[in-house]
Amino acid sequence: MERSRSSSRRTLDVRRNEPRNCLTIPLHPTGLAQVRPVFHFRASPMPDRLEKAVAEFIRRQELFAGAGRILLAVSGGADSTALLHILAALRTQGQIAADLVCAHINHRLRGPASDADERFVLELANRLGLPVVTKAVEVRAYAQRHKRSLETAGRQLRLAGLNEIARDQGCTWIATGHQKNDNAETILHRLWRGTGFRGLAGIRPQREFHNLRLARPLLWATRIEIVEYLARRDLPWREDQTNADLTYTRNYIRHRLLPFLQKEAQAPRSMGVPPMSITGVPPVETGPGGPCDSRAEGPCDLVEELSELAASTARLYERIEREAEKAWARLVEPQAGAIAIRACGLAELSELVAVELIRQTVASLATGGGNLTEFHYRAILELTRGDAGGKELSLPNGLVVRREEERIALYATRPARTGRVGLAPPDSVPTALPIPGRIRWGGHDIEAQILPRSEIETMGLPCHTRADMLKGGKGPFTEYLDLDQVQPPVVVRDREPGDRFQPLGMGDEKKVGKFLTTAKVSRDLRERVLLFTDRVRILWVCPVRISEPVKVTERTRRVLQLTVRRAETP
């Protein structure tokens, strides 16, 4: 059936952020909707320069190799909308042979606006002649049930949903709209939390994902280039108003931190200082060149610099991965329920390769190696020492690491623990606390915040004694430390025999147990305290006393606020 031009036209008023004349498509009760195209969109016969550049990037990065069907993750925002139009155009031009399927995950966080996003994507895919599948997920309920932030919960459910749709649709690749600004923000976020070479490599053009492949065809392009492409093509998109909410870390980095750093990075060049890459090496070719390559002589572009840093680090990390894979063949012995590594061979590797080998080993056990920190990796490497025989580590997600004669064995299950003291239940293990950030540990929600000097003065700090701090009514489960005297990572753990610290107001170190007894702390509380430590000392015997060296003084510039709350039962 042929449709008239007026009846088939669908538009979006970007200013009002509401779609007009959208298709109304009922959703299946399961939250899945699948729509087949009813008419086709005629692509522009003249390829845009951004489309040509994306085609070249796909070729150079070998994206979609062997793909029969590609799933396109489309939220309706500018990046994913551009991704959908560009890949549809490339397929029309014969530069992509695979079939395309559009997918949309409705997070149901913004009420009618979320549903409007879904209708927009359904109509857009229909106009382009592409099959489309949508899936609704309950992010808020999942976040509360699993004690995740909305950002983390949304990402986990989104990836799980895309994986499910890809398998149902027979897709071997999933394409997302990540671009160069996203990469810069990701690197800054990881630097903020603490990261290594793997984290500094940023977002990769492609990676494995549950036996599928994730591709980022727009990764070389900036956000401005993508918006300009949409404007040239007169293509509408949806705006998510929550992207302006600075309570989300990613938004704070995007709207405040990155622009501030960009301004600071430009200052020296305005004074005639010659430009220099922050990588310390000549710039690498991260984009395909040509008219769309935004690198040019002139003021420093921090997004470009971070992109070059990621590319350089990715090449280094790939070498580390290759060396670790070679070491695996020589040193690793897979066993039933465990994997063993030859201790002497692990000790001979460079630390970077040794850590990567351990990471690969943990990943192969499927115990959630993403929860391991530098603290945990260093503890495992300590087991390679000759006097470490019989020692055992209990790590996050049930991972147990034990020195057994000439081997270091990693087990995916944890034996029962006995004879412990402390606030946490038996399955709690030393856990690094991100600064700023929050963790669930031992039935408690533990949060770290950084307070700037302006807020210190507002709170009536600096102060010198516990009595002064209590004037603010903070209670025994909140403490303030001089952040510049703390040497991360900050780790939360149980008491251990022989623990010592220098209590606030004292000149010498004391055994924790003896201090608690002398301070007439009740037996019940002595059995329930937990410890905050850094690399060199105990910071806080919670909820009794902090350490003298990290107290807040007149010279304090930044305060670390630590808060422990009983976790709510879901």
C-alpha positions as CSV (number, residue, x, y, z in Angstrom):
1,M,0.0,0.0,0.0
2,E,1.5,3.3,-1.0
3,R,1.4,6.1,1.6
4,S,1.0,9.8,0.8
5,R,3.9,12.0,1.6
6,S,1.9,14.0,4.2
7,S,0.7,10.9,6.0
8,S,4.1,9.2,6.2
9,R,6.1,12.2,7.5
10,R,7.1,11.9,11.2
11,T,8.7,14.8,13.0
12,L,10.1,15.6,16.4
13,D,10.1,19.1,18.0
14,V,13.5,19.1,19.7
15,R,12.8,22.3,21.6
16,R,9.6,20.8,23.2
17,N,11.3,17.4,23.5
18,E,8.0,15.8,22.5
19,P,7.4,13.7,19.4
20,R,4.5,14.8,17.2
21,N,2.5,12.4,15.0
22,C,4.3,9.4,16.4
23,L,3.2,5.8,15.8
24,T,1.3,4.4,18.7
25,I,2.5,0.8,19.2
26,P,1.2,-1.2,22.2
27,L,3.8,-3.0,24.2
28,H,3.6,-6.7,25.0
29,P,3.0,-7.5,28.7
30,T,6.5,-8.9,29.0
31,G,7.9,-5.5,28.3
32,L,9.1,-6.5,24.8
33,A,7.8,-5.0,21.6
34,Q,8.9,-6.1,18.2
35,V,7.9,-4.2,15.1
36,R,8.5,-4.9,11.4
37,P,8.9,-2.0,9.0
38,V,5.8,-1.0,7.1
39,F,7.5,1.4,4.7
40,H,11.0,2.5,3.8
41,F,13.0,5.7,4.1
42,R,14.9,6.9,1.0
43,A,18.5,7.7,2.1
44,S,20.3,10.7,0.6
45,P,22.1,9.7,-2.6
46,M,25.1,11.8,-1.7
47,P,27.2,10.3,1.2
48,D,28.0,12.8,4.0
49,R,31.6,13.3,5.0
50,L,30.9,11.9,8.4
51,E,29.5,8.7,6.8
52,K,32.6,8.4,4.7
53,A,34.8,8.8,7.8
54,V,32.8,6.2,9.8
55,A,33.1,3.8,6.9
56,E,36.9,4.3,7.0
57,F,37.1,3.8,10.8
58,I,35.1,0.6,10.5
59,R,37.5,-0.7,7.9
60,R,40.6,0.3,9.8
61,Q,39.4,-1.1,13.1
62,E,38.0,-4.3,11.4
63,L,34.5,-3.7,13.0
64,F,31.7,-6.1,12.1
65,A,34.1,-8.7,10.6
66,G,32.1,-11.8,9.7
67,A,28.8,-10.2,10.9
68,G,25.5,-11.5,9.4
69,R,23.3,-9.3,11.6
70,I,24.2,-6.3,13.7
71,L,22.2,-5.0,16.6
72,L,22.1,-1.2,16.9
73,A,21.5,0.1,20.5
74,V,19.4,3.2,20.0
75,S,18.2,5.4,23.0
76,G,16.9,8.2,20.7
77,G,19.6,10.6,21.8
78,A,21.9,12.4,19.4
79,D,24.7,9.8,19.3
80,S,22.6,6.7,18.9
81,T,20.3,8.4,16.4
82,A,23.3,9.4,14.3
83,L,24.7,5.8,14.6
84,L,21.4,4.4,13.3
85,H,21.2,6.8,10.3
86,I,24.9,6.4,9.4
87,L,24.9,2.6,9.5
88,A,21.6,2.5,7.6
89,A,23.2,4.8,5.0
90,L,26.3,2.7,4.7
91,R,24.3,-0.4,4.2
92,T,22.3,1.3,1.5
93,Q,25.6,2.3,-0.1
94,G,26.8,-1.3,0.0
95,Q,29.6,-0.6,2.5
96,I,28.1,-2.8,5.1
97,A,26.7,-6.2,4.0
98,A,25.2,-7.3,7.3
99,D,21.5,-6.9,8.1
100,L,20.7,-4.3,10.8
101,V,18.3,-4.7,13.7
102,C,17.4,-1.8,16.0
103,A,17.1,-2.2,19.8
104,H,15.8,0.1,22.5
105,I,15.9,-0.4,26.3
106,N,13.2,1.6,28.1
107,H,14.6,2.3,31.6
108,R,11.2,3.6,32.9
109,L,12.9,6.3,35.0
110,R,11.3,9.4,33.4
111,G,7.7,8.4,33.1
112,P,6.0,9.6,30.0
113,A,9.3,11.0,28.6
114,S,10.8,7.4,28.7
115,D,7.8,6.1,26.8
116,A,8.1,9.0,24.3
117,D,11.7,8.0,23.7
118,E,10.6,4.5,22.9
119,R,7.9,5.6,20.5
120,F,10.4,7.9,18.8
121,V,12.8,5.0,18.2
122,L,10.1,2.7,17.0
123,E,9.0,5.2,14.4
124,L,12.5,6.1,13.4
125,A,13.4,2.4,12.7
126,N,10.2,1.9,10.9
127,R,10.9,4.9,8.6
128,L,14.4,3.4,7.9
129,G,12.9,0.1,7.0
130,L,14.6,-1.7,9.9
131,P,13.2,-4.3,12.3
132,V,13.1,-3.0,15.9
133,V,12.8,-4.7,19.3
134,T,12.3,-2.8,22.6
135,K,12.6,-4.1,26.1
136,A,11.4,-2.4,29.3
137,V,13.4,-2.8,32.5
138,E,12.7,-1.6,36.1
139,V,16.0,0.2,36.9
140,R,14.8,1.8,40.2
141,A,13.6,-1.5,41.7
142,Y,16.7,-3.3,40.6
143,A,18.9,-0.6,42.1
144,Q,17.1,-0.8,45.4
145,R,17.1,-4.6,45.5
146,H,20.8,-4.9,44.6
147,K,22.0,-1.7,46.4
148,R,23.3,-0.2,43.2
149,S,23.3,3.4,42.0
150,L,20.8,4.2,39.3
151,E,23.7,4.7,36.8
152,T,25.2,1.3,37.6
153,A,21.8,-0.5,37.7
154,G,20.8,1.1,34.3
155,R,24.1,0.1,32.7
156,Q,23.8,-3.5,33.9
157,L,20.2,-4.0,32.9
158,R,20.8,-2.2,29.5
159,L,23.7,-4.5,28.6
160,A,21.8,-7.6,29.8
161,G,18.8,-6.5,27.7
162,L,21.0,-5.9,24.6
163,N,22.6,-9.3,25.0
164,E,19.2,-11.0,25.3
165,I,17.9,-9.2,22.2
166,A,21.0,-9.9,20.2
167,R,20.9,-13.6,20.8
168,D,17.1,-13.8,20.1
169,Q,17.7,-11.9,16.8
170,G,20.8,-13.9,15.7
171,C,23.1,-10.9,15.9
172,T,26.8,-11.5,16.5
173,W,27.7,-7.8,16.9
174,I,26.2,-5.0,19.0
175,A,26.9,-1.4,17.9
176,T,26.7,1.5,20.4
177,G,26.9,5.3,19.9
178,H,29.9,6.0,22.2
179,Q,32.0,8.8,20.8
180,K,35.3,10.7,21.7
181,N,33.8,12.9,24.4
182,D,32.4,9.8,26.1
183,N,35.9,8.3,26.0
184,A,37.4,11.4,27.6
185,E,34.8,11.4,30.4
186,T,35.3,7.7,31.0
187,I,39.1,8.2,31.5
188,L,38.5,11.1,33.9
189,H,36.0,9.1,35.8
190,R,38.5,6.2,36.2
191,L,41.3,8.5,37.2
192,W,38.9,10.0,39.8
193,R,38.3,6.5,41.3
194,G,41.8,5.2,40.7
195,T,42.8,3.0,37.8
196,G,45.7,1.3,36.0
197,F,46.8,0.9,32.4
198,R,43.7,-1.1,31.6
199,G,41.5,1.7,32.8
200,L,43.5,4.4,31.1
201,A,43.0,2.7,27.7
202,G,39.5,4.0,27.9
203,I,36.7,2.8,25.7
204,R,38.0,0.5,23.0
205,P,36.6,0.4,19.4
206,Q,35.6,-3.2,19.9
207,R,35.6,-5.8,22.7
208,E,34.3,-9.2,23.5
209,F,30.9,-9.3,25.2
210,H,29.4,-12.7,26.3
211,N,30.6,-14.4,23.1
212,L,29.4,-11.5,21.1
213,R,31.3,-8.4,20.0
214,L,30.7,-4.8,21.0
215,A,31.6,-2.1,18.4
216,R,31.8,1.7,18.8
217,P,31.9,3.0,15.2
218,L,31.6,6.7,16.3
219,L,34.4,6.5,18.8
220,W,36.8,8.8,16.8
221,A,34.1,11.5,16.3
222,T,33.4,14.3,18.8
223,R,30.0,15.2,20.2
224,I,30.0,18.4,18.2
225,E,30.7,16.6,14.9
226,I,27.8,14.3,15.5
227,V,25.4,17.1,16.3
228,E,26.6,19.0,13.2
229,Y,25.9,15.8,11.1
230,L,22.3,15.6,12.4
231,A,21.8,19.3,11.6
232,R,23.1,18.9,8.0
233,R,20.7,16.0,7.5
234,D,17.9,17.8,9.3
235,L,17.5,14.8,11.6
236,P,15.7,15.2,15.0
237,W,16.7,13.4,18.2
238,R,15.5,13.2,21.8
239,E,17.0,15.0,24.7
240,D,17.2,13.3,28.1
241,Q,16.7,16.0,30.7
242,T,18.5,13.9,33.4
243,N,21.7,14.4,31.4
244,A,21.8,17.9,33.1
245,D,21.5,16.5,36.6
246,L,24.9,17.1,38.3
247,T,24.1,14.6,41.1
248,Y,25.2,11.9,38.6
249,T,29.0,11.6,38.5
250,R,29.1,11.3,34.7
251,N,27.1,14.5,34.3
252,Y,29.3,16.4,36.8
253,I,32.4,15.3,34.8
254,R,30.8,16.3,31.5
255,H,29.4,19.7,32.5
256,R,31.8,20.9,35.2
257,L,35.1,19.0,35.5
258,L,36.0,18.5,31.8
259,P,35.2,22.1,30.8
260,F,37.2,23.4,33.8
261,L,40.2,21.2,32.9
262,Q,39.8,22.3,29.2
263,K,40.0,25.9,30.3
264,E,43.1,25.3,32.4
265,A,44.7,23.3,29.6
266,Q,44.3,26.2,27.2
267,A,45.9,28.8,29.4
268,P,49.6,28.0,28.8
269,R,49.2,28.1,25.1
270,S,47.7,31.6,25.2
271,M,51.0,32.6,26.7
272,G,53.0,31.3,23.9
273,V,54.0,27.9,25.4
274,P,54.4,25.4,22.6
275,P,51.8,22.6,22.6
276,M,52.7,19.2,24.0
277,S,50.8,15.9,24.1
278,I,50.0,14.8,27.6
279,T,51.1,11.3,26.6
280,G,54.7,12.5,26.1
281,V,54.7,10.9,22.6
282,P,53.8,12.3,19.2
283,P,50.1,12.4,18.5
284,V,48.6,9.2,17.1
285,E,46.1,8.8,14.3
286,T,42.9,8.2,16.3
287,G,40.6,9.5,13.6
288,P,40.5,8.7,9.9
289,G,41.7,12.2,8.9
290,G,40.1,14.4,6.3
291,P,37.6,17.2,6.9
292,C,36.1,15.5,10.0
293,D,39.4,15.2,11.9
294,S,39.0,17.9,14.5
295,R,42.7,17.9,15.6
296,A,44.4,21.1,14.4
297,E,47.1,23.5,15.4
298,G,45.9,26.0,18.1
299,P,44.6,25.8,21.6
300,C,44.9,22.5,23.5
301,D,41.8,20.2,23.0
302,L,41.7,18.1,26.1
303,V,39.2,15.6,24.6
304,E,41.7,15.0,21.8
305,E,44.6,14.7,24.2
306,L,42.8,12.2,26.3
307,S,41.8,10.3,23.2
308,E,45.5,10.1,22.3
309,L,46.4,9.0,25.8
310,A,43.8,6.2,25.5
311,A,45.1,5.1,22.2
312,S,48.8,5.0,23.4
313,T,47.8,3.2,26.6
314,A,45.7,0.7,24.7
315,R,48.7,-0.2,22.6
316,L,50.8,-0.7,25.7
317,Y,48.1,-2.7,27.4
318,E,47.7,-4.9,24.3
319,R,51.4,-5.8,24.7
320,I,50.9,-6.6,28.4
321,E,47.9,-8.8,27.5
322,R,50.0,-10.7,24.9
323,E,52.9,-11.2,27.4
324,A,50.3,-12.4,30.0
325,E,48.9,-14.9,27.5
326,K,52.3,-16.3,26.8
327,A,52.9,-16.6,30.6
328,W,49.6,-18.4,31.0
329,A,50.8,-21.2,28.7
330,R,53.9,-21.7,30.9
331,L,52.7,-21.0,34.4
332,V,49.0,-21.8,34.7
333,E,47.5,-25.2,35.5
334,P,43.6,-25.3,35.4
335,Q,42.1,-27.7,37.9
336,A,38.6,-28.8,39.0
337,G,37.1,-25.7,40.8
338,A,40.5,-23.9,40.9
339,I,43.4,-22.6,38.9
340,A,47.0,-22.8,40.0
341,I,49.9,-20.5,39.1
342,R,53.6,-21.4,39.6
343,A,54.8,-19.1,42.3
344,C,58.4,-18.7,41.2
345,G,57.3,-18.0,37.6
346,L,54.8,-15.4,38.7
347,A,57.5,-13.7,40.8
348,E,59.8,-13.4,37.8
349,L,57.3,-11.5,35.7
350,S,57.2,-7.8,35.6
351,E,54.5,-6.4,37.9
352,L,52.3,-5.2,35.1
353,V,52.3,-8.6,33.4
354,A,51.9,-10.5,36.7
355,V,48.8,-8.4,37.6
356,E,47.3,-9.0,34.2
357,L,47.9,-12.7,34.4
358,I,46.2,-12.8,37.8
359,R,43.3,-10.7,36.4
360,Q,42.9,-13.2,33.5
361,T,43.0,-16.1,35.9
362,V,40.3,-14.6,38.2
363,A,38.2,-13.8,35.1
364,S,38.4,-17.4,34.0
365,L,36.9,-18.4,37.4
366,A,33.9,-16.1,36.8
367,T,34.0,-14.8,40.3
368,G,33.7,-11.1,39.5
369,G,37.3,-10.0,39.2
370,G,36.1,-6.4,38.5
371,N,35.8,-6.0,42.3
372,L,39.5,-6.5,42.9
373,T,41.6,-3.5,43.6
374,E,45.4,-2.7,43.6
375,F,45.3,-3.7,47.3
376,H,44.1,-7.2,46.4
377,Y,46.5,-7.7,43.6
378,R,49.5,-6.7,45.7
379,A,48.3,-9.1,48.5
380,I,48.2,-11.9,45.9
381,L,51.7,-11.1,44.7
382,E,53.0,-11.2,48.3
383,L,52.1,-14.9,48.3
384,T,55.0,-15.5,45.8
385,R,57.5,-14.8,48.6
386,G,59.4,-17.8,49.9
387,D,58.0,-17.5,53.5
388,A,54.4,-17.3,52.4
389,G,53.7,-21.1,52.6
390,G,50.2,-21.9,53.8
391,K,48.9,-18.3,53.8
392,E,45.4,-17.7,52.5
393,L,43.5,-14.7,51.3
394,S,39.7,-14.3,51.2
395,L,38.7,-11.8,48.5
396,P,35.5,-10.3,47.0
397,N,32.8,-12.5,45.5
398,G,34.0,-15.6,47.3
399,L,37.4,-15.8,45.7
400,V,40.0,-17.6,47.8
401,V,43.7,-17.5,47.1
402,R,46.1,-19.9,48.9
403,R,49.8,-20.6,48.7
404,E,50.2,-24.3,48.3
405,E,53.9,-25.4,48.2
406,E,55.3,-24.1,44.9
407,R,51.9,-22.9,43.6
408,I,49.4,-20.2,44.2
409,A,45.9,-21.7,43.9
410,L,42.8,-19.6,43.2
411,Y,39.4,-21.1,44.2
412,A,36.0,-19.9,43.3
413,T,34.5,-20.9,46.6
414,R,35.2,-19.8,50.2
415,P,35.7,-22.2,53.1
416,A,34.0,-21.4,56.4
417,R,35.8,-18.9,58.7
418,T,36.0,-19.2,62.4
419,G,37.5,-17.4,65.4
420,R,36.8,-13.9,63.9
421,V,36.0,-10.6,65.6
422,G,34.5,-7.5,64.1
423,L,31.3,-5.8,63.0
424,A,30.8,-7.7,59.8
425,P,29.4,-11.2,59.2
426,P,31.7,-14.1,58.4
427,D,31.6,-13.6,54.6
428,S,33.0,-10.0,54.7
429,V,36.5,-9.4,53.3
430,P,38.8,-6.4,53.1
431,T,37.3,-4.1,50.6
432,A,38.6,-0.9,49.0
433,L,36.4,2.2,49.5
434,P,36.4,4.6,46.5
435,I,37.0,8.2,47.3
436,P,34.5,9.7,46.8
437,G,32.1,6.7,46.6
438,R,30.0,4.2,48.5
439,I,30.2,0.4,49.1
440,R,28.0,-2.2,50.9
441,W,30.1,-4.0,53.4
442,G,29.2,-6.3,56.3
443,G,25.5,-5.3,56.3
444,H,26.4,-1.6,56.3
445,D,26.4,1.2,53.7
446,I,29.8,3.0,53.9
447,E,30.3,6.3,52.2
448,A,33.3,8.5,51.6
449,Q,32.9,12.2,50.7
450,I,35.5,14.9,50.0
451,L,34.7,18.3,51.6
452,P,36.4,21.4,50.2
453,R,37.7,24.2,52.4
454,S,34.6,26.3,51.9
455,E,32.5,23.5,53.4
456,I,35.0,23.0,56.1
457,E,34.6,26.6,57.3
458,T,30.8,26.3,57.0
459,M,30.9,23.3,59.3
460,G,33.0,25.0,61.9
461,L,36.2,23.1,61.1
462,P,39.1,22.9,61.6
463,C,38.9,21.2,65.0
464,H,41.3,19.3,67.1
465,T,39.5,17.0,69.4
466,R,36.7,14.5,69.2
467,A,34.7,16.7,71.5
468,D,35.0,19.6,69.0
469,M,33.8,17.4,66.1
470,L,30.9,16.1,68.1
471,K,29.5,19.7,68.4
472,G,28.1,19.3,64.9
473,G,26.1,16.3,66.1
474,K,27.7,13.9,63.7
475,G,27.4,10.8,65.9
476,P,30.0,8.0,66.4
477,F,29.5,6.6,62.9
478,T,30.8,9.7,61.1
479,E,34.4,10.8,61.2
480,Y,36.4,13.6,59.5
481,L,40.1,13.0,58.4
482,D,42.7,15.2,56.7
483,L,42.6,13.8,53.2
484,D,46.1,14.9,52.4
485,Q,47.4,12.7,55.2
486,V,45.7,9.6,53.8
487,Q,47.5,7.3,51.5
488,P,44.9,5.4,49.4
489,P,43.5,2.9,48.9
490,V,41.3,3.2,51.9
491,V,40.3,-0.4,52.9
492,V,37.5,-1.5,55.2
493,R,38.2,-4.7,57.2
494,D,37.7,-6.6,60.4
495,R,40.1,-6.5,63.3
496,E,43.1,-8.8,63.1
497,P,45.4,-10.1,65.9
498,G,48.3,-7.7,66.4
499,D,46.6,-4.6,64.9
500,R,48.2,-1.4,66.2
501,F,47.4,2.3,65.7
502,Q,48.1,5.8,67.3
503,P,44.9,6.9,68.9
504,L,43.8,10.5,68.6
505,G,45.4,12.5,71.4
506,M,48.2,10.0,72.1
507,G,51.9,10.1,71.2
508,D,52.6,6.4,70.8
509,E,51.1,3.4,69.0
510,K,48.8,1.0,70.9
511,K,47.5,-2.4,70.2
512,V,43.9,-2.0,69.2
513,G,42.7,-4.6,71.6
514,K,44.6,-3.1,74.5
515,F,43.4,0.4,73.7
516,L,39.8,-0.7,73.6
517,T,40.2,-2.4,77.0
518,T,42.0,0.6,78.5
519,A,39.3,2.9,77.1
520,K,36.7,0.8,78.9
521,V,34.9,0.0,75.7
522,S,32.3,-2.7,76.4
523,R,33.0,-6.3,75.4
524,D,30.1,-6.2,73.0
525,L,31.4,-3.2,71.1
526,R,35.0,-4.5,71.2
527,E,33.7,-7.5,69.3
528,R,31.9,-5.4,66.7
529,V,34.4,-2.6,65.7
530,L,35.6,-2.4,62.2
531,L,38.8,-0.8,60.8
532,F,39.5,1.8,58.1
533,T,43.1,1.5,56.9
534,D,45.3,3.0,54.2
535,R,48.6,1.8,52.8
536,V,50.6,2.6,56.0
537,R,48.2,2.8,59.0
538,I,44.9,2.3,60.6
539,L,42.8,5.5,60.1
540,W,39.8,4.8,62.2
541,V,38.8,2.2,64.7
542,C,35.1,2.6,64.1
543,P,33.1,3.7,66.0
544,V,35.6,4.5,68.8
545,R,38.6,6.6,67.7
546,I,40.5,8.0,64.7
547,S,44.3,8.0,64.3
548,E,46.3,11.0,65.5
549,P,48.3,11.5,62.2
550,V,45.1,12.0,60.1
551,K,43.2,14.4,62.4
552,V,41.9,17.7,61.0
553,T,44.0,20.8,61.8
554,E,44.3,24.5,60.8
555,R,46.5,23.4,57.9
556,T,43.8,21.0,56.5
557,R,42.8,21.9,53.0
558,R,40.5,18.9,52.2
559,V,38.5,16.8,54.6
560,L,37.6,13.1,54.0
561,Q,34.2,12.4,55.6
562,L,33.6,8.7,56.4
563,T,30.0,7.6,57.3
564,V,28.8,4.1,58.3
565,R,25.1,3.3,58.3
566,R,23.2,0.2,58.9
567,A,22.0,-1.1,55.5
568,E,18.3,-1.1,54.9
569,T,16.8,-4.6,54.5
570,P,15.4,-4.8,50.9
